[in-house]
């Protein structure tokens, strides 16, 4: 939107005709990077629906669409501007329709992160499965998300995933232990070549931003925010919340 006039400059739908509650609650990231040898002002988002997008943030021109949720199953193809076209057979039905991801999404509100040093976009990837049932046959009662019920039935695993936003290629995946996943509070990248995020075991973990190797962890409880970092008196601190407690780490 034009902030001076309030008028819309352009728009792009990541979930056209959304029938599963995949509204775009996730945080987009602004970045400047080369596309076909030319620097572009870009905006990238890993959507709840399991698809990743990069657009020219000035013009709205579509650059990249790729499926990053490994089992995302609701799309029959992409249209001429790279927007996913829904497969109506994956809408809620009387007998139930098996769909990935769940309504909670491949990711939800948890902030992703981007490193200009590696050129990679980091996001949590939850590969959940759910059966969506249609419970109200009257179109007036089943408009939007009404008249639907969802039952979660399984997981295809959860990962910390690194994506090249200019091509959509997956650079690496780090699998979180167990089906519960991790990264629930969001992610942080640093100029020191690290990615910080929580796992399902209640650890704050430092990963190698280049390859996803876990380098350090501390068990503090379920991480509930994207970690932050700041400098004070010559020391760099890592600040992270677990429930109602704040933890600050520093290296002396």
Order of alpha helices (4+ residues) and beta strands (2+ residues): beta-beta-beta-beta-beta-beta-beta-beta-beta-beta-beta-beta-beta-beta-beta-beta-beta-beta
